[in-house]
Amino acid sequence: MTNGRLLRFIIVAAILITLGACIGFAAVPLQSTAETDRETLFQVSTIDALLQGIYDGSMSFDELASHGDLGIGCGDRLDGELIGLDGGWYLIRVDGRAYPVAGNATTPFAATTFFDPDIEIAVEKPMTLPDLENRVRDEFPSENYFYAIRVDGTFSQVVTRSVPAQEKTPPTSRAGDSKPGGLFLQEYHRDRRRVLVTRTGKRCQRPRLPPAFHHH
């Protein structure tokens, strides 16, 4: 797990145009001295395991909550997109609604930290998602850090996606071959919400997983 001062940001999926937003984030290098639990990025499992179809939950949300109050991930058997916000944990399922999760429910993959913003940015004019990402990237002290970002704002359009619970784990002949069954999109207009975003450090990039923003 990576310790240190994490940059924490946040945003939502696919197509969005912001009408007004306030962005907060915090940060830390990959190699740093441990300070407190509030400055630790905690991760359940690995993205490679998830890409190979390891969908069964391995950690309860009660335990996950002890490591952070903001985060992203997925539900057991991929049943919904996971959002951790202000200490509450929710799954966005295929109907586009957020459902609180039970403490004894489990997740196969998640990343969390305690969100103590180091930087806040006010967005005064409408901008597209790429413009917003560029605006946030301009504030990065380094491309090598992990970032957690929270965006509070009104969006003219938001398109989200989720998948239903998978009944069976797909074959794992090659990492990345597994594709979850069923993909559902939901579209919202003039929507006021919080979006969570993470960004992987450049030094952790992989051929199939370059540094990029990941929105929930």
N, C-alpha and C positions, 0 to 999 in steps of 0.2 A: 504494500500500500504506500502511497506517496504522502509524506508529511510536509508541512510547511504552510506558507501563506497562500492560500488558494485564491485565484481570481474567480469570483462567482457572478455569473450572468444568468439571463433567462428569456426565452421566446417560444412560438407554436408552429405547426408543420406547413409545408408546401407553399401556399400563396397567401401573402398578407401585405396590406398597405396600411401603415400606421397613420392615424390622424392626430395623435398626440400621445406621448409616452414618457415615462420616467424609468431610466435604466439604472440598476445598481449592480456592482460586482466587486469581487475581491480576488487575491492571487498568491502563487508561490512556485518556486523552482522545483524541478524533479528531485534534486538532491538538496536537502536542507535539514537542519537540526530540528528534532521534535520539540514542540513547545507545549501545547495543550491539546486535548482531544478536539477542541473547537477549531483547530487549525489542521485537521487531518481529513484527507479524502479517503473514504472507506468504500470498497467495492466488493460486491458479492459475485463470485465466479468471474469468467472472462468472456469477452465478446466472441472469441474463437469457439468456445464451448457452445454458446448460443447459436452461432452460425452452423455448427455441426448438428444441431437438432437436440441439444440437451435442454429440454423445456421444463423439466420437473423442478418445482420449488425446493430450495435447500435451506432457506433461512426465513424465520418468521418476521412479520412486520414489527412485532414488539421488540425483537432483538435489533432489527434494522434501525428503529427509532432511537435506540440508545447511542447510535453513531452519528446522527445528524437530523436536521429538521427541514432540509431541502434536498431534493434529489429526483432522479429519473430511473426508469427501468421498465420491467414488464411483470405481468401477473403469472401465476402458476399456469403452465401449459400455454403461455403467451396470451392469456385471457385478459386483453386490454393493455393500453399504454399507461405506465405508472407515473404519477406525479406526487412528489412530496413537497408540501408547501406549508410554512408556518407550523411545522410539527405534525400536520395531518397528512395521511397517505390515502390516495385515491386512484382508482383505475378508470380510465376513459375507455368504455366498451364500444361495441360496434354501433350502438344507437347514438353515440356522440355525447352521452351523459357521463358525469363523474360520480362514481360510487365509492363511498368510504370503505376501506378494507378492514376486516377483522384482525385483531392483533395476532391471532394464531394462524392466519392465512400465510402463505409462503410465496417467495419470489425466487426465480432461477437466476436472475441477473438484475443488479441495481447498483447505483453509485450515489453516495450521499455525503453531505458535510453540514456543519452548522454555518448558517448564512449570516455572516457579519460583514456587510459591504465595506470595501475599501475605497470604492469610487462610485459616485452617482453622476449620471448624465441626464440632462433635460433635453428632450427632443421637441423643438418648437414648431416644426412644420411637417406636413405629410411627407412620407418617404416610402419607397418600396422595401421589401425584405433585404435585397442585396445592398441597398443604400444604408439600411439600418445596421447590417452586419459590418459594412465598411466603417461606419461611424464608431461602432464599438471597437473594432480592431485597431483603430487609430489610438485608442487609449491603452492598448496592451504594452506593458513594460518589456515584455519578451514573448517571442513566438514559442518558447520552450516550456511555458507554464501550462497547467491545466486551468480552465476557467469555468466558473459557475455563474450564470447570469440570470437575473430576473427582470422582465419587462412588464411594467404596469401601463396599460394604455387602452385606447379605443381604436379598433381596426375596422376599416371599411369592408374588408373581406378576409375570412379565415377559412382555410380548407384543412380539415384534420383527417387522419386515417387510423384505422385500428383493425385488428383481426380477432376472430372468435377463438375460444379455447380449442386447442388442437387435441383431437382424440387419440392420435397416434404419433409417436416420434418418427420423423422422416428418416430415410436411410442416411448414413453418414460416410458414404464412399469417398467424398472429398470435401474438405472444409469449404463452406460457402455454397455447396450444391443444394442444401436444404432450403425449401421455400415453404413458409406456412400457408395453409389452405385458407382461402377466403380473404378478401381485402375490401373493407368498407370505407367509403368517404362520406364526410359530412361537411356541409358548407354553411357559413354563418356570415351575416352582414351587419355592419354598424355594431360590432360586438365589443363590449367592454370586458376585458379579462386580463389575467396575468399569464404570461408565457415564460416557460423555463427553458434555458438553453445551456448546453455545455460545449466546450471546445477542447479537443485533445492537444497536448503539447506536441510541437514539431518533432522533437527527439523521439517520440513514441510512435511515429507514423509507420505504417505497414504498406506493402504494395497495394493491398485491397482496401486499406483503411487510412487514406491520407488525412492530415489534420482538417477538420471541418466542424462547423456548427451543427449541433444536433438539438432539434426543437421538440418540446413537449408542451 
